Amino acid sequence: MEQSLASVTHFSFSNDLLNQLAQETQESVPALRSALTRAIPVAVQALAGRVSGPDGPETIWKLGREAYGASVLEPMATETHHGWIARGESLMRGLLGESYHFTALRVATAANFGLPVAERVLSAAAVAALGVIGEHSQEHNLTPEALAAWLVQEGGRLPGMLLPTSEPTPVATAPDAVAPTPGLATGVWAPVGGGQTYTPPAVGGSEGRSPVRWQWGALLLAAVVLGYVFGNWQDMPFKQSNKVGVAATPLAAATPSGSQGGRYDASTGNYIYDTGQPLILHLADGTTQKVGATSTENRLYTFLADPTQQVDSVNRTKGWINFDRVYFEPGATTLTDESFLQLRNVASILKTFPASVVKIGGYTDSTGNPLKNFQLSEERAKTAMLAIAGMGVDINRVQAKGYGGKYFITPNTTPEGRALNRRISIRVIKK
């Protein structure tokens, strides 16, 4: 019987490749091989789902041929190797979307790895799978369409759950019927704006509890929570839904701008916001976002989805929502790497509401030259606007305006206050 794509990909990790991976991650070869048994099916199913999307067959056909041509299944020179690893990570982030972090967490918890190692393993699995796909395509002289059909079939051969458990993990069959997990507290489902939001229970534990056991418990709970979203692991993350989910409770939606807690990070000069209790946002296009109750995403989505909340066309200082994870390099208009995740989240939300129009506001603290501060705030607002537009939102739906040191939300007398005032905000001007 012909071996599956997943098994061939697993066997393609030679001792040399595994040793190279072990040196990079400082993990043992047996542990990495075990982690790959969980990561490879994820990569295969993600690639199988991609061929069903726009230009999917040609995209995967070309990527596979390129990977095989680059000999990714053999030890490579350092520069080439790192380049492909970066491409693999980018590919998996794009394919898994908002479930990427959760997927990496599952791998990390099962293998007792740190999250960066799990992400590295997912990247390696994706690159190796592409190499095997390219080899199969070339040896059998497959067209993009024929390769897509084979890949979809291979994705369907995989089992459901990624992680083995000592007993079956119950999976909810409906948003309002979450099956309880023995020994775990139950969260709260709440109907909001025609959808459902799930709030996990606060995690508490006695002193001395093993961190790995705590993560495993939280992971099992998350598996139950996401059961209704993804249906089962075999469909993740490509299962579509026509149901709109709203990711905020009325209390979270009423949280005033600037009232979030957090801390000042002296090393970066940024204010690190506490985004509150985790929530799972289920968008109308079937994608999900794991965000905080007081996060930018949660508050923006709730405002757009809740018909009782309307744009104030008279007082234009009302309705601003601060980005809580968008930062710039000091004194510059360059976004930091971590900023793009929240901008992608916001872009996805805006695409869910195609009639909406928003304005991005840029602000600085009051130190320095006021004119330069205004120019800096204007350029930063435009940078964020263009980033969102580059993620698929019509540029005509996003406006940008800089306000310099005006409209500060807290006194500029302390480093913490100045960090809070250096911000990018968003306001819905049309629903």
N, C-alpha and C positions, 0 to 999 in steps of 0.2 A: 504494500500500500504506500502511496506517495506520502512523504512526510509533509506536515503542515508548515506554513510560513513561520509560525511562532517557534516551532521546534528547530527548524533549520537556522533561524536567527540565533537561537540560544546556543546551538552547537557551533555557530560561526565565531563565538568568542573563544579563541584559542588561548593557550596558556600565556603566550606573549602579550596578547591584548589585555587579558585579565591582570597580568603583572603590571602592565603600564597603567591600568586603571587603579590598581592597588597602590602604586607609588603616588599617584596624584591625589587620592582620597585618604591615604593612610588607613585603609581598611583591609581586612584579610581577603584573600581570594575566595575562600568558601562562602564568606558572608556576602561578597559581591555577586557570586554566582546565584546564591539564594535570592538576593534582591532582584536579580535580572529575571527570575522566573515570574515575578510579579509585575515588573516594569514592561517586559516585552509584549505581553498581551494587551496592555494599555496602548502601546505604540502601534501595534498592528490594528487594533480596533479604531484608533484615531485616524490612521491613514486610510482605512477602509471607509470611514465616514467621509473623509475629505474627497474621495473620488466621486461622491454623489453630489458635491457642491459645484458651483460655477467654475468651469474650466478645470474641474477636478481631475479627470483622466489624463489630460495633457500635462498638468502640473506635476502629478505624481510620476508619470512616465518619464518626464524630463529629469526630475530630481533623482529618481532611481538610477537612470542611465548615468547621470553625472556622478553619483556616489560610487557606483560600481567602477566607473572609469577612473575615479580618484583612489581606488583600492582601499576603501575605508575598512574593509574586513582584514586588513593587514596593518602591522605597526607602521605609522607614518612619521615623517619629519615633524618636529615640534610645532612649527608655524602652521603647517597644513592641518595637523591634528587639532590644534586649538581652534582653528577656523571652522572645522567641521563640528566640533563640540558646541561652539557658539551657535552655529546654524541649527544644530539639533535642538538646543534649548529653545531658541526662538520659534522653531517649528512646533514643538510640543506646547509652548505657551499659546501659540496661535490656534492650534487644533483643539486644545482642551478648554481654552478660554478661562472663565471664572472658576472652573473645577480644577484648574492646574494645581493650585496650592493644596487643595484637599487631596488630590491624587498623590502628590509628593508626600504629604503627611501620612497617608496610608502606607506608602512604601517605607518611609522613615520609621514609622512605629513598628511595622512588622519585622524590619531588619535591625531594629535598635540602632539606627543611624541618626546623625544630625540631618536637618532638612537640606542643607547644601549638598551633602553627599547623595541624598535621594534624588535631588534635581539633576545631579551629574549622571546618575545611573539612568534616569529617564531619557536624558539626552543621548547617552551612549546606545540605549535600546533603539531609539528612533533612527540614529545614523546607521546602525547595523541592519535594521529592518529595511531601510532604503537601499543599502548595498545588496541585500538578498533579493529585493524586488527588482533592482536593476539587472542583476545577474539572470534571474528567471526571465525577465522581459527580453534580454538579448539572446539567451540560449534558445528560446522558443519563438523568437522573432514576432513578439506580440505587438499589436497596435495599441494605442492608448485605450481604446474602448475594450479590447480583449483583456488587457491588463486590469482595467477597472472591474470587469466582471469577475475575474479570478480573485482579485483582492477582496471584493465584497463577500465572495464565497468563503475566503479564508477568515475574514472577520466573524462570520457566522459559525465557524467551527469552534470558537473559543467558549470556555465555560463562563458562567455568570459572574461570581464574586472574585475579586482580586485577592483578598486575604482569607486564609483559612481560619476558622474559629473552632473552638472545642465543642460548640453547640450552634445550631443554626441561628443566624441573626434575623429576627423578624423584620419584615418589610411592610410598610404601610400600604394599604390598597387605595386609600382616599385621603385627601388633605385633612379631613376632620377625624380620621381614625388612625392614629399612630399606635402601632403595636408596642406595648411596653417591653423593655429589655430588663431581664432580671438583674436586680442590684443597682439599677440606674434610675435617677429621678426623671420624671416626665416633664417636658417643657410645656409651653402654652401656645395653642393655636388661636388666632384672633382674626375674625373677618374684618377687612378694612377696604373700603372703596371698591367692593365687588370682588376682591381677591382674598387670599389667605396669607398670613405671615406667621412664621414659627419663631418663637423666642426660646432658645435653649435655657435650661435652668442654670443658675449661677453655680460655678464649679467651686466646691469647697472640699477640704480634705484634712485629715488629721496629720499632725506632724509626724515626720518619719516615713510617710508613704512614699513608695518608689515612684520616681518621675515617669518611668516607662509604664507602670501600671496605671498611673493617672492618665497618661496620653492614650493608652489602650481603651480605658473606659470612655474617655471623651470621644475617641474615634468610633467606638461602637454606637454611641449616641448619635454621632453625626451620620453614620451609615443609616440608622433608622430614619433620621430627619430627611435625608436626601432620597430615601427610598421612593417617596411619591413623586419627586421631581424627575428622577432618572428612570424610574420603573425598575430597572435592574442594571447591573454593571455592563451587560452585553450591549445595551442601548446607549450607554453614556459616551459622549455628551451630546449625541446627535438626535435624541428623541425630541420631537417638536410638540408644542402645545399651543392651543388657541386660547388658553386661559390667561388673563392678566392678573398677576400677583402684585400686591402693593407691599412694600417692604418697610412700613412704618406703622407703629401704633399711634393713635391720636396724641398721646403724651409726647412721643418722640417728635411728631410733626410740629408740636407747639413749642418746641425748645427754641428760645430766642437766639438769634445769631450772636456769636461771640461768647455764649455762656458755657461752652464746653470747658471741662477741666483739662489739665495737661501739665507739662513741665517745660522749662527752658533748657535747651541743650547748648551749653557754652561752647562745645567743640565745633558746632556748625553755625551757631548764631540763630538757629531756628526754634520756633515753638512747636513742640511735639504734642499734638492734641490727643486726648482720650476720647475715642469715638463711641464709647459705651458698649452696652450688651450686644453681642453678635446677633445678627439677623440674616436670614437667607432671602434675598430678593429674587423673585421669579418673574422675569420679563415676558412680555407677550410673544416674543419670537422664540421662546423655549430656552433661552440662556438664563444663567443664574449669576448672582453676585452675592458674595458673603461680605457684608458690611456691618458697621456699628449702628446702634440705634440713633445716635446723634451725628452720624457721618453726613458729609455733603451729599452723597448718593441717596441716602435714605430720605433726607429732607427734601431734596429736589424731586425725587420720584413721587413722594407723597403729595407735594404741592400740585404736581401736574395731574396726578390721578384722582385727587379728591375734589369733586365738583363744588364742595362748600368753600374751598379756598380759591379766591379770585385775585387777579392782578389789581393792585391799587394804582390807578392811572392818574391820581391826583398827587399823592405823596410818593415821589419817586425815590425817596430814601428808604422806603420800606420794602421788605421782601428780599433783601440781599442775603445770600448764604455764602459763608466763607468756605473756600477749599481748605481742607484740613490735612492734605498730603501732597500739596503742590508747592515746590520750592524752586528757587533760582540760585545760581552761583552768586556769591557776594558781589554786589555792585554791578552785576551783569544781567543780560536778558536770556541767558542760557538755562534751560530747564535742567534740573537734576534728573538722574536716571529713574529714581523711584517715583517721580511725578507722573510719568506716563501711564501708570496703572490707573490712577484715579481719573485722569483725563480720558482714558479709554472707557472707563465705567460711565462717565458722564456722557460721552458720545453715544454709547449704546442706549442709555436712557433717552436721550434726545431723539434718536432714531425710532424709538418706540412711540414717540408722540410727534409725528411728522408735521403737525400744524403749529407746533410751539416755536417761539422765537425768544432768544435769551441775549443778555448783555453781560460781557465780562468786564469787571472793574479791577483796575490795578491801583495799589496804594503803597506808599512808603512811610517810613517814620519821619520825624520832623528835623532830623539832623542833616547838615549839609546845605547845599544851595537849593532853594525852593524850585527854581526853574529846572535844574538838572533832575531833581526828584520827580517833577511832573513828567519830564521827558522819559525818565526811566520807567515810571509807572505805566505810561502810555505804551511803550515798547513791550513791556512785560505782558500787558493785557492783550496786545496784538499777537504776541508769541503764543499765548494760551489759546486764543481764538483760532489761529492758523493750525495749531496742533489738533484741535477738535475737528476743524474742517477737513484736515488731512486724514482723519479717521472715519470719513464717510458722511459727515453732516454737511448739508448744503451751506455754503459760505454765506448765503443771503439770510440764513436763520441765526447767525451769530454776529453780534456787534461787540465792539471793544472800546473802552474809554479809560484814560488814566486820570487819577485824581490827586496824585502826589501825596503830600502830607495832610490833606484835608480829610475830614470825617474819621479821625482817629477813634478807636474803640476803647482805648485805655490811655492814661497819661504816658508820655514818652520819657519819664524820669528814670526808668530802670531798664536794664538790658532786656528783661522779660517783657516789659511793656512795649519796647520798640520792636521786639520780635513779633508780638501780636499784631502790631500796626502794619508791619510789612506783610502784605497779604494779597491774594487774588480772590475775588468774589464773583458770584454769578447771580443774576436776577432774571426771573421769567418776566418778559414784557408782553407776551401773548401766549395764550394756551390753545 
